[in-house]
C-alpha cells in the first residue's frame, strides 16, 4: 500500500514504492520531468512543460520579452531591449527616421521615412502632383488653374485671369434636331351605357416623339499661325 497514493497515473508496486509513468518522477510521482531544463528561472510544472517568469517565454523560457513590444520590424534581443531595422530608433523602435530615398520635388522637405512635407500647391509621396483647385477669381476663356492660384492661358488670351483676348473669336452655329416627347389628345370609340350597347366617343392623352430644331453654338479663338523661319 502506498500512502499517499501514487499521483498522475503511477502504480503502487510495494509499500510506498510507486512506478511512475513517463514524464513524472519522485516518491509519489509528483515531480514533473523536463528533458530540456527550464532556463532563466523557469519551473518545470508538467512533462516537458515550463512555467516561465514574466520576462521570458518559449518552451524552455529562452526567449526574452519586451514590454511593450518592439515596433516596425524591431527584434527583442534581451529583456526590454530591442534591435531596430530600417533606420528606426528609440527604446521600442518607435522613432521614425528622417530619410527619403527619392528626393522631394517642387520645394518639398523630407519629414520621415520616405515621407515628404509638400509646399503649397503640391501633393503626392514625393510632392510630384500639382493640386488643381479652382482659382479665385476663376480663370476665363478655357484657361486652366495652376498651383498657387495662377491661370495658364491658352493661345490668344492674356491677363491674370486670361480675361483679355488677343485674337478674334469665331462663332460657329450648328443646326441639329432634338427628339422630345409631346402629349396630344386623341379620340377612340368604345361601348358605353349600363348594358354596353351604346357606342360612345372617348378621349385620352397619348405621347409621341417629335423632333424640334435646335442649334449648338461654339466659340473658338482664331489666332493666325506664326510662320516658321526659313
C-alpha atoms as a printed R data frame, in Angstrom:
    type eleno elety resid chain resno       x      y       z
1   ATOM     1    CA   UNK     A     1   0.000  0.000   0.000
2   ATOM     2    CA   UNK     A     2   1.252  3.486  -0.907
3   ATOM     3    CA   UNK     A     3   0.394  6.389   1.402
4   ATOM     4    CA   UNK     A     4  -0.293  8.866  -0.011
5   ATOM     5    CA   UNK     A     5  -1.377  7.117  -3.223
6   ATOM     6    CA   UNK     A     6   0.733  7.389  -6.378
7   ATOM     7    CA   UNK     A     7  -0.156 10.501  -8.400
8   ATOM     8    CA   UNK     A     8  -0.515 11.127 -12.152
9   ATOM     9    CA   UNK     A     9  -1.353  7.511 -13.017
10  ATOM    10    CA   UNK     A    10   1.545  5.947 -11.086
11  ATOM    11    CA   UNK     A    11   1.313  2.279  -9.947
12  ATOM    12    CA   UNK     A    12   1.983  1.194  -6.355
13  ATOM    13    CA   UNK     A    13   4.484 -1.713  -6.579
14  ATOM    14    CA   UNK     A    14   5.062 -2.328  -2.842
15  ATOM    15    CA   UNK     A    15   4.999 -0.438   0.412
16  ATOM    16    CA   UNK     A    16   5.226  3.286  -0.529
17  ATOM    17    CA   UNK     A    17   7.100  2.461  -3.744
18  ATOM    18    CA   UNK     A    18   5.496  3.903  -6.908
19  ATOM    19    CA   UNK     A    19   6.238  3.103 -10.521
20  ATOM    20    CA   UNK     A    20   5.733  6.476 -12.288
21  ATOM    21    CA   UNK     A    21   4.549  6.999 -15.872
22  ATOM    22    CA   UNK     A    22   6.702  8.762 -18.426
23  ATOM    23    CA   UNK     A    23   7.142 12.451 -17.605
24  ATOM    24    CA   UNK     A    24   6.851 12.088 -13.834
25  ATOM    25    CA   UNK     A    25   9.235 11.036 -11.056
26  ATOM    26    CA   UNK     A    26   9.650 11.216  -7.274
27  ATOM    27    CA   UNK     A    27   8.407  9.155  -4.356
28  ATOM    28    CA   UNK     A    28   4.740  9.713  -5.178
29  ATOM    29    CA   UNK     A    29   5.138 10.665  -8.891
30  ATOM    30    CA   UNK     A    30   4.562 14.321  -8.028
31  ATOM    31    CA   UNK     A    31   7.643 15.762  -9.746
32  ATOM    32    CA   UNK     A    32   7.408 16.618 -13.445
33  ATOM    33    CA   UNK     A    33  10.294 15.784 -15.774
34  ATOM    34    CA   UNK     A    34  11.504 18.235 -18.470
35  ATOM    35    CA   UNK     A    35  14.043 16.588 -20.775
36  ATOM    36    CA   UNK     A    36  15.358 20.051 -21.680
37  ATOM    37    CA   UNK     A    37  15.770 22.089 -18.499
38  ATOM    38    CA   UNK     A    38  13.822 25.294 -17.976
39  ATOM    39    CA   UNK     A    39  16.117 28.325 -18.264
40  ATOM    40    CA   UNK     A    40  16.104 31.835 -16.808
41  ATOM    41    CA   UNK     A    41  14.310 30.848 -13.599
42  ATOM    42    CA   UNK     A    42  11.586 28.818 -15.288
43  ATOM    43    CA   UNK     A    43   9.938 25.941 -13.386
44  ATOM    44    CA   UNK     A    44   9.002 22.504 -14.726
45  ATOM    45    CA   UNK     A    45   5.282 22.093 -13.946
46  ATOM    46    CA   UNK     A    46   4.408 19.228 -16.299
47  ATOM    47    CA   UNK     A    47   6.069 16.744 -18.651
48  ATOM    48    CA   UNK     A    48   8.303 18.923 -20.868
49  ATOM    49    CA   UNK     A    49   6.269 21.983 -19.800
50  ATOM    50    CA   UNK     A    50   7.992 25.035 -18.314
51  ATOM    51    CA   UNK     A    51   6.347 27.838 -16.389
52  ATOM    52    CA   UNK     A    52   8.366 30.921 -17.331
53  ATOM    53    CA   UNK     A    53   8.900 34.134 -15.377
54  ATOM    54    CA   UNK     A    54   7.246 37.300 -16.695
55  ATOM    55    CA   UNK     A    55  10.343 38.385 -18.700
56  ATOM    56    CA   UNK     A    56  10.770 35.189 -20.753
57  ATOM    57    CA   UNK     A    57   8.727 32.867 -22.927
58  ATOM    58    CA   UNK     A    58   9.165 29.771 -25.131
59  ATOM    59    CA   UNK     A    59   9.246 26.024 -24.430
60  ATOM    60    CA   UNK     A    60  12.408 26.353 -22.293
61  ATOM    61    CA   UNK     A    61  11.950 30.052 -21.328
62  ATOM    62    CA   UNK     A    62  14.812 31.064 -23.633
63  ATOM    63    CA   UNK     A    63  13.074 33.924 -25.467
64  ATOM    64    CA   UNK     A    64  13.226 37.333 -23.774
65  ATOM    65    CA   UNK     A    65  10.177 39.575 -23.742
66  ATOM    66    CA   UNK     A    66   9.971 43.298 -24.449
67  ATOM    67    CA   UNK     A    67   7.023 45.093 -22.860
68  ATOM    68    CA   UNK     A    68   5.656 46.927 -24.756
69  ATOM    69    CA   UNK     A    69   6.681 45.029 -27.894
70  ATOM    70    CA   UNK     A    70   9.245 46.244 -30.422
71  ATOM    71    CA   UNK     A    71   7.687 48.125 -33.350
72  ATOM    72    CA   UNK     A    72   8.316 48.484 -37.096
73  ATOM    73    CA   UNK     A    73  10.162 45.181 -37.537
74  ATOM    74    CA   UNK     A    74  12.376 45.550 -34.458
75  ATOM    75    CA   UNK     A    75  13.548 42.358 -32.697
76  ATOM    76    CA   UNK     A    76  13.617 41.718 -28.944
77  ATOM    77    CA   UNK     A    77  17.183 40.508 -28.173
78  ATOM    78    CA   UNK     A    78  17.123 40.835 -24.377
79  ATOM    79    CA   UNK     A    79  14.631 41.699 -21.675
80  ATOM    80    CA   UNK     A    80  13.121 45.050 -22.748
81  ATOM    81    CA   UNK     A    81  15.898 45.617 -25.287
82  ATOM    82    CA   UNK     A    82  15.048 45.994 -28.982
83  ATOM    83    CA   UNK     A    83  17.276 45.889 -32.039
84  ATOM    84    CA   UNK     A    84  15.790 48.202 -34.711
85  ATOM    85    CA   UNK     A    85  15.957 47.941 -38.501
86  ATOM    86    CA   UNK     A    86  15.473 50.335 -41.402
87  ATOM    87    CA   UNK     A    87  16.752 53.384 -39.561
88  ATOM    88    CA   UNK     A    88  14.052 53.330 -36.857
89  ATOM    89    CA   UNK     A    89  15.247 54.396 -33.408
90  ATOM    90    CA   UNK     A    90  14.122 54.528 -29.788
91  ATOM    91    CA   UNK     A    91  13.666 52.005 -26.978
92  ATOM    92    CA   UNK     A    92  10.834 50.327 -28.916
93  ATOM    93    CA   UNK     A    93  11.898 51.395 -32.455
94  ATOM    94    CA   UNK     A    94   9.093 53.935 -32.396
95  ATOM    95    CA   UNK     A    95  11.031 56.982 -33.649
96  ATOM    96    CA   UNK     A    96  10.653 57.419 -37.408
97  ATOM    97    CA   UNK     A    97  13.877 58.210 -39.296
98  ATOM    98    CA   UNK     A    98  14.041 61.315 -41.460
99  ATOM    99    CA   UNK     A    99  15.233 59.597 -44.617
100 ATOM   100    CA   UNK     A   100  13.843 59.854 -48.161
101 ATOM   101    CA   UNK     A   101  15.319 57.505 -50.778
102 ATOM   102    CA   UNK     A   102  13.863 59.651 -53.577
103 ATOM   103    CA   UNK     A   103  14.256 63.424 -53.242
104 ATOM   104    CA   UNK     A   104  11.198 65.546 -52.502
105 ATOM   105    CA   UNK     A   105  10.139 67.648 -55.506
106 ATOM   106    CA   UNK     A   106   8.726 71.134 -56.000
107 ATOM   107    CA   UNK     A   107  10.103 72.554 -52.772
108 ATOM   108    CA   UNK     A   108   9.037 69.646 -50.558
109 ATOM   109    CA   UNK     A   109  11.025 68.736 -47.432
110 ATOM   110    CA   UNK     A   110  11.770 65.198 -46.164
111 ATOM   111    CA   UNK     A   111   9.786 64.760 -42.927
112 ATOM   112    CA   UNK     A   112  10.030 60.998 -42.233
113 ATOM   113    CA   UNK     A   113  10.761 57.621 -43.761
114 ATOM   114    CA   UNK     A   114  10.147 58.187 -47.486
115 ATOM   115    CA   UNK     A   115   7.601 60.834 -46.488
116 ATOM   116    CA   UNK     A   116   7.705 64.403 -47.755
117 ATOM   117    CA   UNK     A   117   6.105 67.545 -46.399
118 ATOM   118    CA   UNK     A   118   4.960 69.337 -49.547
119 ATOM   119    CA   UNK     A   119   4.886 73.028 -50.291
120 ATOM   120    CA   UNK     A   120   1.568 74.706 -51.035
121 ATOM   121    CA   UNK     A   121   0.015 73.636 -54.314
122 ATOM   122    CA   UNK     A   122   1.585 70.144 -54.482
123 ATOM   123    CA   UNK     A   123   0.799 66.691 -53.120
124 ATOM   124    CA   UNK     A   124   1.906 63.036 -53.502
125 ATOM   125    CA   UNK     A   125   4.520 60.841 -51.821
126 ATOM   126    CA   UNK     A   126   7.278 62.968 -53.311
127 ATOM   127    CA   UNK     A   127   5.243 66.178 -53.941
128 ATOM   128    CA   UNK     A   128   5.153 65.335 -57.633
129 ATOM   129    CA   UNK     A   129   1.463 66.121 -58.222
130 ATOM   130    CA   UNK     A   130   0.161 69.656 -58.578
131 ATOM   131    CA   UNK     A   131  -3.058 70.365 -56.707
132 ATOM   132    CA   UNK     A   132  -5.673 71.559 -59.182
133 ATOM   133    CA   UNK     A   133  -8.060 73.576 -57.047
134 ATOM   134    CA   UNK     A   134 -10.424 76.194 -58.517
135 ATOM   135    CA   UNK     A   135  -8.788 79.597 -58.889
136 ATOM   136    CA   UNK     A   136 -10.385 82.600 -57.181
137 ATOM   137    CA   UNK     A   137 -11.451 84.544 -59.148
138 ATOM   138    CA   UNK     A   138 -11.893 81.811 -61.791
139 ATOM   139    CA   UNK     A   139  -9.835 81.599 -64.984
140 ATOM   140    CA   UNK     A   140 -11.598 82.690 -68.172
141 ATOM   141    CA   UNK     A   141 -11.723 81.650 -71.844
142 ATOM   142    CA   UNK     A   142 -10.869 77.989 -71.184
143 ATOM   143    CA   UNK     A   143  -7.733 78.669 -69.157
144 ATOM   144    CA   UNK     A   144  -6.601 76.072 -66.606
145 ATOM   145    CA   UNK     A   145  -5.942 76.762 -62.948
146 ATOM   146    CA   UNK     A   146  -2.322 76.137 -61.944
147 ATOM   147    CA   UNK     A   147  -0.792 75.885 -58.450
148 ATOM   148    CA   UNK     A   148  -0.635 78.994 -56.289
149 ATOM   149    CA   UNK     A   149  -3.893 80.399 -57.720
150 ATOM   150    CA   UNK     A   150  -2.434 81.257 -61.117
151 ATOM   151    CA   UNK     A   151  -4.000 80.704 -64.549
152 ATOM   152    CA   UNK     A   152  -2.341 79.106 -67.557
153 ATOM   153    CA   UNK     A   153  -3.745 80.971 -70.545
154 ATOM   154    CA   UNK     A   154  -4.413 79.331 -73.923
155 ATOM   155    CA   UNK     A   155  -3.149 80.917 -77.109
156 ATOM   156    CA   UNK     A   156  -4.953 84.116 -77.939
157 ATOM   157    CA   UNK     A   157  -5.610 85.169 -74.324
158 ATOM   158    CA   UNK     A   158  -3.683 87.162 -71.758
159 ATOM   159    CA   UNK     A   159  -4.053 88.721 -68.308
160 ATOM   160    CA   UNK     A   160  -4.002 87.428 -64.720
161 ATOM   161    CA   UNK     A   161  -7.235 85.512 -65.348
162 ATOM   162    CA   UNK     A   162  -6.792 85.210 -69.140
163 ATOM   163    CA   UNK     A   163  -9.590 87.750 -69.487
164 ATOM   164    CA   UNK     A   164  -8.005 89.605 -72.398
165 ATOM   165    CA   UNK     A   165  -8.471 88.342 -75.955
166 ATOM   166    CA   UNK     A   166  -5.527 88.924 -78.256
167 ATOM   167    CA   UNK     A   167  -7.020 87.080 -81.252
168 ATOM   168    CA   UNK     A   168 -10.515 87.313 -82.803
169 ATOM   169    CA   UNK     A   169 -13.207 84.923 -81.645
170 ATOM   170    CA   UNK     A   170 -15.061 82.925 -84.329
171 ATOM   171    CA   UNK     A   171 -18.605 81.884 -83.521
172 ATOM   172    CA   UNK     A   172 -19.966 78.718 -85.134
173 ATOM   173    CA   UNK     A   173 -23.627 77.667 -85.173
174 ATOM   174    CA   UNK     A   174 -24.506 74.050 -85.967
175 ATOM   175    CA   UNK     A   175 -28.120 73.148 -86.723
176 ATOM   176    CA   UNK     A   176 -29.351 69.903 -85.204
177 ATOM   177    CA   UNK     A   177 -32.608 68.127 -84.408
178 ATOM   178    CA   UNK     A   178 -33.541 67.086 -80.905
179 ATOM   179    CA   UNK     A   179 -36.140 64.423 -80.110
180 ATOM   180    CA   UNK     A   180 -38.675 65.213 -77.368
181 ATOM   181    CA   UNK     A   181 -41.893 63.583 -76.118
182 ATOM   182    CA   UNK     A   182 -45.079 65.613 -76.539
183 ATOM   183    CA   UNK     A   183 -48.577 64.799 -75.281
184 ATOM   184    CA   UNK     A   184 -51.627 65.062 -77.586
185 ATOM   185    CA   UNK     A   185 -55.336 64.367 -77.228
186 ATOM   186    CA   UNK     A   186 -56.779 61.536 -79.304
187 ATOM   187    CA   UNK     A   187 -60.303 60.081 -79.634
188 ATOM   188    CA   UNK     A   188 -61.418 56.478 -79.820
189 ATOM   189    CA   UNK     A   189 -64.754 54.576 -79.982
190 ATOM   190    CA   UNK     A   190 -65.854 52.342 -77.142
191 ATOM   191    CA   UNK     A   191 -69.048 50.746 -75.829
192 ATOM   192    CA   UNK     A   192 -70.800 52.571 -73.025
193 ATOM   193    CA   UNK     A   193 -74.075 52.688 -71.149
194 ATOM   194    CA   UNK     A   194 -75.485 50.384 -68.464
195 ATOM   195    CA   UNK     A   195 -75.602 47.333 -70.734
196 ATOM   196    CA   UNK     A   196 -72.744 48.327 -73.008
197 ATOM   197    CA   UNK     A   197 -74.966 48.530 -76.083
198 ATOM   198    CA   UNK     A   198 -74.278 52.175 -76.911
199 ATOM   199    CA   UNK     A   199 -71.330 53.393 -78.956
200 ATOM   200    CA   UNK     A   200 -69.560 56.410 -77.469
201 ATOM   201    CA   UNK     A   201 -66.586 58.541 -78.461
202 ATOM   202    CA   UNK     A   202 -63.986 58.834 -75.700
203 ATOM   203    CA   UNK     A   203 -60.756 60.825 -75.372
204 ATOM   204    CA   UNK     A   204 -57.345 60.094 -73.892
205 ATOM   205    CA   UNK     A   205 -53.865 61.687 -73.679
206 ATOM   206    CA   UNK     A   206 -51.151 59.892 -75.617
207 ATOM   207    CA   UNK     A   207 -47.471 60.688 -76.125
208 ATOM   208    CA   UNK     A   208 -45.467 60.737 -79.328
209 ATOM   209    CA   UNK     A   209 -41.862 61.505 -80.174
210 ATOM   210    CA   UNK     A   210 -41.424 64.674 -82.178
211 ATOM   211    CA   UNK     A   211 -38.294 66.382 -83.423
212 ATOM   212    CA   UNK     A   212 -37.631 70.055 -82.791
213 ATOM   213    CA   UNK     A   213 -34.990 72.207 -84.359
214 ATOM   214    CA   UNK     A   214 -32.083 73.150 -82.087
215 ATOM   215    CA   UNK     A   215 -28.770 74.912 -82.510
216 ATOM   216    CA   UNK     A   216 -25.363 74.312 -80.985
217 ATOM   217    CA   UNK     A   217 -23.243 77.419 -80.631
218 ATOM   218    CA   UNK     A   218 -19.469 77.204 -80.351
219 ATOM   219    CA   UNK     A   219 -16.732 79.751 -79.817
220 ATOM   220    CA   UNK     A   220 -13.164 79.396 -80.989
221 ATOM   221    CA   UNK     A   221 -10.241 81.756 -80.660
222 ATOM   222    CA   UNK     A   222  -8.822 82.168 -84.158
223 ATOM   223    CA   UNK     A   223  -5.155 83.114 -83.991
224 ATOM   224    CA   UNK     A   224  -3.063 83.390 -87.123
225 ATOM   225    CA   UNK     A   225  -0.387 80.701 -87.141
226 ATOM   226    CA   UNK     A   226   3.094 82.005 -86.767
227 ATOM   227    CA   UNK     A   227   5.234 81.466 -89.857
228 ATOM   228    CA   UNK     A   228   8.253 79.321 -89.300
229 ATOM   229    CA   UNK     A   229  11.587 80.879 -90.177
230 ATOM   230    CA   UNK     A   230  13.187 79.664 -93.308
